[in-house]
Amino acid sequence: MEHQHERAEAVVRRLSRAIGHLQAVKRMVEEGRDCAEVLTQLAAVKSAINNVGKVILQDHLEHCIVEAVQQGDHGALDELNSAIDRFIK
């Protein structure tokens, strides 16, 4: 289901931050920085991406899923479960 995400600006800002972290990790590796520092930055990237996923999931639940269920589309719940499974792998 396509729609304008309620929190699109926040998602884009968070993604930009995650991209910045990932670019910093790349530079760190290229510079031969300490592995522990690189791993710490990678953890920050993972956390940022997970937080983006949480925002998108919340938006999806509050809007897409509620609307789909109200319209009798219970297949949307199966799609949501599949999406969550892929996200948490």
N, C-alpha and C positions, 0 to 999 in steps of 0.2 A: 504494500500500500504506500503510495507516494504522498508526501505532504511536506509542508514547511515545518521543520522541527521548532518547537517552542524555544528551545535553548540553543539554537544554531550558533549564535555568536559566542556563547560560553564554550561550546564544543570546539569551535575553530580556535579560540584562544588557547584552550588546553592542548589541542593538537599542535599548535605552533610551539608551545612550551616543550612538549615531548620531542618534537623534531629538533629543537635547540639542544636538548639534553643528548639526543642521539648523535648529533653532529659533534658535540663535545666529547662523547665517548670515542668517536672515530678519530678525532684529533689526539686524544690521549693515547690510543693504541699506536697511531702513527709516530707519536713522540716517544714511545717506549715507556710510558708511565707505569707506575706500580700496579700490579694486578688487583690488589685489594681496592685501590682507588677506582679502577675501571669497573670492578664489580659493584661498588657502591653506586656509581653513576648509572650502571645498567639497572640496578634496583629502582632508581628514581624514574627511569624511562618506563619500566614495567608498571610502576605505581601510577604514573601519569596516564598511561594507556588504559589501565584498569578503571581509573576514575572517569575517563571519557566514556568507557563502556557503561559504567553505572548511570551516568547522566542520560545517555541515549536509551538505556533500558527503562529508566524511570519515565522518560517522555513517551516511550512506546507503550508502556503499561497504562499510563494515565490517559492516553489519547487513542492510539490505534486499537489496543486490545479492548478497552471499554466500548469504543464505537463498534468494533466487530461483534462483540458479544451482544450488544443491544440490537444489532441487525440480524442476530441469529447465526453468525458465522463462527461456529465453534472450532472450525479448522484452524483459525488464527491462533488458538491455544497450542495446537500441535506444532505450528510453525514457530511459536515463541519458545517452546521447549527445545526444539531443534537448534534454534539460534543460541539459546543459553548453553546448551551442550557444547556447541562449537566455540563459544566465547570462553568457557572455563577450561578448555583443554590446554 
